[in-house]
Amino acid sequence: MNSLHEFTAEPMIAYFSMEIGVKNDIPTYSGGLGILAGDTIKSAADLKLPVIAVTLISRKGYFTQEIDPRGWQQEKPVVWDPARYMKLLPVKVKVQIEGRDVTIQAWVYLVASPTGGRIPILFLDTDVPENTPEDRGITDYLYGGDHTYRIKQEVVLGMGGVRMLHALEFHIKKYHMNEGHASFLALDLLLRFKRDIESVWDERSVWDLARVRDLCVFTTHTPVEAGHDKFPYSLVKQVLGDILPLDVLKDIAGKESLNMTLLALNLSRYINGVAKKHGEVSQHMFPGYHIHAITNGVHTFTWTCEEMAALFDKYIPGWANEPELFVRSGNIPNLELWEAHREAKRKLFATVKQTTGVDMDLNVLTLGFARRATAYKRPHLLFRDIDRLLKIAEKGPIQVVYAGKAHPHDDSGKKLIQGIYEYSEKLRGKVAVVFLPGYNMDTALKLVSGVDIWLNTPLRPLEASGTSGMKAAHNGVLNFSVLDGWWIEGHIEGFTGWSIGGPPTEYSKPGDADADDAADLYNKLENIIIPKYYSPDKDPWARMMNNAISKNAYYFNSHRMMRRYVTEAYIR
Ligand SMILES: *Cc1c(COP(=O)(O)O)cnc(C)c1O
C-alpha cells in the first residue's frame, strides 16, 4: 500500500515538531527549534534508532531575508518544490476544522545515514484539491498568520499527524512532542482511547489520561510564560467544535485559555527542559510537574566545516559517528588546527565580500554573532560604550560579523538589525562591522567556523539552551558568552572560552544587567582575549581551540543527546 513497509514492522518513536531543518534547500525551519529537530533526526539515523518524524510542509517556507538600503529587513517568500526532494504518499487523512473536513496528504523525505540507518520524515500538506482555497493554505507559512491560522496548523500537525501515522499502519510506542505546538496529538490519542464504558460514579472515567500519558514525552523550550501558545476557548470551539467536554478540557489545558504547554504537561509521563538550568527554570514555572533536563546537542558531522572534518579524519578517524572520540583531539598539532581554522575564515570572508562588498582582514580578531534578532539576546551590548570599544580596538584590532532574522511581525527585532547597520556606519574605518543577510544553515556553518570568537549575550535566564555555540566549539571557535543555557555546563574559564557577566545563580536585573555585562565584556576583551590572540606565540590560543573540541564538542552533540532520550524518555 505504501513505500514505508520497512518501517512499520517494529514499534517506533514518533517525533513531532512544527519545524524541521534537515538541509538548507528544504526551507521548513525558522531557527534553533527546527535545526535541533533536524539534528535529532540525523543522529537517530546514524544510531539506527526506530524513529519517524512528523512536521508540516511549509510550502512558502519561513521567508528569505533581504535588507533594504535603510537597513530595514524585507521578507521575500521562499519558492521551493517539495517534489524535488520528497515522495508524495498515496494516503490521505482528514481532520475536522470549523465543521469542515480538511484533507491532509503527506510527503516523505528519507534521512539516510552512512551507517545504513534511515529515518522517514512526514511533511503534512493540506494543499489538495478536496480542500477549500483557504484550507489549502494552512500548511503554507511557518509561524505566519494570526491565532486562527496557528491553531489550524497545530490541529493539522498534532491530530492530522497521529491519523496519518495510523493510516500508514505505524505502530507507535512513544510520541515525542518537540515543544507545545504538537500537543493536539495527545488530544487525538485521548479521543482514540475513549472507553465505551462510563463509570456510574465518574462520567469522566471514559477519558483514559493515564494511557495517553504513558505514550507521551514532552520537551519544553521556552523559559518565558509569554512564549507558550494559548488559544481562547471561543476560538477552540470555533475550530474544533465540542471535541471534549469543556470542563475536562479546561482541567488538562488551563482554565482561562487552552494552553498548549499545559496540555502537553498534563498528558506526558516524561517532561524535560533543554539544559540543566532550563530544567530548573521550567520546574519553577510549572511546580507540580517533574521536569527533567536533557541538554541539547548538535549533529557533529553537519556542523563541522570541511577543513576541520579533514583534520579530524586524519587524527581522530571515526569521530563523526562517535563524537566521544573528541576526547583524543589533543593529538591534533596546534599549527594544523590553526591553519584549518584560517582556511574556514578565508571562506567566510569570501562570502562576506561577495554578499556585502566588505573586505575583512584575515589577520584581525573576528567576533561572530548570529541568532534571531530579538531584544533579550541583546545584539547591541557590544556597542554599549562606543568610545570604550574604540579604545580597545586600538590595542588590538577587532572586526565583527552579524547575522540573524527578525520575525516578520517583530518591528523591534527589525530595529535591532537596523541598529547594527547604524553602528557599522559609525565605526567605519575603525572597527569593521558587517551584517550578513539571509541567515540559514549554510551561512550558519560558515559563521560558526570562520570567526575566532562566538559571542552570545542573552539576558539571564532567557536562553533555554542555545546551540550555535556548540557548533562553534565543533570548529575550534571559542565561546565568549553570558552564563546561561548550555554554556553554564560547557564553560571552563580561560580553558574552553570565557564568560560574560555574573554567575548563573544570579538572574539579571534588567536595569543593571546591561551595564555590568558590558563592563565585563570590555574588560575581558581588552585584557585577556586581545593579548592572547595577538601574542606571537599562537600555541595558547590553539590549545584553547583544542579544549573547545575535547570538552565541548565531545559532549554537546546530538548523539549524546539522543542516547539520553532513549534511556531516560523512550524506553520507560
Ligand atoms: C543553530 C542555528 C540557530 C540556533 O542558534 P542559537 O544559538 O540557538 O540561537 C538558528 N538559526 C540557524 C540557521 C542555525 O543554524
The ligand as a MOL file (V3000), in Angstrom:
LIG
                    3D

  0  0  0     0  0            999 V3000
M  V30 BEGIN CTAB
M  V30 COUNTS 15 15 0 0 0
M  V30 BEGIN ATOM
M  V30 1 C 21.9770 26.7880 15.0340 0
M  V30 2 C 21.0690 27.7330 14.3660 0
M  V30 3 C 20.1780 28.5020 15.1140 0
M  V30 4 C 20.0920 28.4060 16.6150 0
M  V30 5 O 21.1640 29.0360 17.2420 0
M  V30 6 P 21.0150 29.6020 18.7260 0
M  V30 7 O 22.3830 29.7320 19.2270 0
M  V30 8 O 20.2430 28.5610 19.4890 0
M  V30 9 O 20.2990 30.8860 18.6410 0
M  V30 10 C 19.3430 29.3810 14.4390 0
M  V30 11 N 19.3810 29.5040 13.0980 0
M  V30 12 C 20.2360 28.7860 12.3480 0
M  V30 13 C 20.2340 28.9710 10.8700 0
M  V30 14 C 21.1120 27.8760 12.9550 0
M  V30 15 O 21.9430 27.1550 12.1930 0
M  V30 END ATOM
M  V30 BEGIN BOND
M  V30 1 1 1 2
M  V30 2 1 2 3
M  V30 3 2 2 14
M  V30 4 1 3 4
M  V30 5 2 3 10
M  V30 6 1 4 5
M  V30 7 1 5 6
M  V30 8 2 6 7
M  V30 9 1 6 8
M  V30 10 1 6 9
M  V30 11 1 10 11
M  V30 12 2 11 12
M  V30 13 1 12 13
M  V30 14 1 12 14
M  V30 15 1 14 15
M  V30 END BOND
M  V30 END CTAB
M  END
